[in-house]
Amino acid sequence: MKEYLSLSEASELIGKSKETLRRWDREGKLSAVREPMSNYRVYKREQVETLFADFFSHDVVDTVSNYVEPNNEYNVLELFAGAGGLAVGLEKAGLKCVALNEIDKWACQTLRKNRPNWKVLEGDIKDFDFKKYHNSVDVVTGGFPCQAFSYAGKKLGLADVRGTLFYEFARVVTEVNPPICIGENVRGLLSHDNGKTLQGMISILDEIGYNVVPVQVLKAINYKVPQKRERLILVGVRKDIELKYEYPKPHNKIYNLKDALQKGELYDTNVPKSPGAKYPQSKKEVLDLVPQKGYWRDLPLDIQKEFMGGSFHLGGGKTGIARRIGWDEPCLTLTCSPAQKQTERCHPEETRPFTVREYARIQTFPDDWVFEGSMAQQYKQIGNAVPVNLGTEVGYSIVKFLNQLYSVRK
Ligand SMILES: C[S@@+](CC[C@H](N)C(=O)[O-])C[C@H]1O[C@@H](n2cnc3c(N)ncnc32)[C@H](O)[C@@H]1O
């Protein structure tokens, strides 16, 4: 295995910024050495891995709980519901889904198959009118796909973004008038169009009568999910309500791949057998050479060059390429297609992508949650989802807010 890591590689592996690593160097917490030819900082891999193991230490007793019981029956309207990751999470927190909207036929079949009593509204959101839910829903949630707004430099209003899916989210919120609404998205929304897209969304929510809580990106590993996925949460509280919404507190116990796939605290059995994608033979031969927690830099130089093609000379650590996950670490973010180029997350011991049920476990779906459609459709639905356990923790934060709201209003 390669003995030294560059600044970018070390930063990506530990999940801390380069600036933090430079500071640690100054403070003596993680000392870099200089590469003699280039004079760049490099880090001893062994030292980085020890620090990494401390971050992901498994022998921690979790002292944090966000659990709270609902005092009433609370209703959710879930938009862009996909295969139900967020919906199941919210349900586990005690919220009741009154209706879900989703355009994808297979995802709708998944929802109906698992919850025949859920009202699944299949089709394009723009074709549905939600006025009949006016004042009867406590929270509107939805992971609207991110789209650029054409921005004329003024404060954005709802009418300016007509035709986008955020417009539809905001339109439904105005039709339903819930006390609280929650949007979820990828971290990239923070920097999308230099932050203007997010600013536009915040100003639109303001215009339709909602104060936006300072936006946070939640790391799934802090919410009982054995995966380094992140979700940006956008919370709007109706302006006539003076209560403060609080994000769920991060847990101190971090789960890893072993917890996802083997019997333990997260699941009381090993992962069930299921079909799974395969790597083409040429990729398998390359990945056979990568050790657990290793990636493309662990390959012989000629193979590195061939495998990486044009990316070989580009900057950045690119530690997610040709990656074999270790049992004792959380998995890297799952994508919608497990054998996709340059985002390989290989099984720790066998040279293959994770199976459908392994994927579902890494996203903390229950084993009995069935996915409909072809194998590719199933992977897509799982890869698109909010991890169920993250959804549950966000659900507790909503329940807490609503309990307080209705106790004040009694
Ligand atoms: C990020 S996924 C949502 C995942 C879901 N929250 C979960 O936890 O499983 C976004 C979803 O929006 C759906 N979608 C995209 N355009 C839509 C539209 N016009 N109307 C309704 N749903 C749409 C996609 O099919 C996709 O399933």
The ligand as a Gaussian input file, in Angstrom:
#p B3LYP/6-31G(d) Opt

LIG

0 1
 C      -33.941000      12.905000      -4.418000
 S      -35.303000      11.996000      -4.950000
 C      -36.271000      11.944000      -3.495000
 C      -35.940000      10.840000      -2.562000
 C      -36.921000      10.633000      -1.461000
 N      -37.108000      11.814000      -0.648000
 C      -36.460000       9.475000      -0.582000
 O      -36.068000       9.730000       0.553000
 O      -36.488000       8.313000      -1.029000
 C      -36.223000      13.115000      -5.938000
 C      -37.465000      12.531000      -6.553000
 O      -38.184000      13.537000      -7.242000
 C      -38.894000      12.905000      -8.285000
 N      -39.358000      13.918000      -9.257000
 C      -38.605000      14.563000     -10.176000
 N      -39.373000      15.392000     -10.907000
 C      -40.640000      15.288000     -10.426000
 C      -41.878000      15.896000     -10.782000
 N      -41.950000      16.784000     -11.775000
 N      -42.982000      15.554000     -10.088000
 C      -42.920000      14.649000      -9.093000
 N      -41.773000      14.025000      -8.712000
 C      -40.636000      14.343000      -9.371000
 C      -37.865000      11.929000      -8.843000
 O      -38.498000      10.899000      -9.598000
 C      -37.182000      11.434000      -7.572000
 O      -37.737000      10.230000      -7.135000

